[in-house]
Amino acid sequence: MNTEYLTLNEIRTIGFEALLRELGPVGAIRFIQQYETGRGNYTRDRRKWLPKKSVLEIGRQIIKERQSKSK
């Protein structure tokens, strides 16, 4: 099948039919649920749990880790 000339809606329909055929209704829904948009503000939240380091500090840490692994 040449999908180059299909509309996005046709591709979506064919894709969902393939999921249903291969995974069944429950498996297809579980697969689609993996792609939900989620909640919250990831950018704001990650600033809370990631340490504040400069690019230079991160680079030094990478070099240090590589040197300790090569020994």
C-alpha angles and dihedrals in degrees: 000000000000106000093180092094099040122108119241089252092053091049090049091050094047091046093051091047089053091050091050092048095048102033105023124231097297095045092047092053092046089051093051092047089064089071101055115136096241128212139273133030109296095188093053094042096049090055087062096054102031117083115246105246132157122236088252092055091049091049091051090049091051091051091048092050093048092049093050091049094050093057 
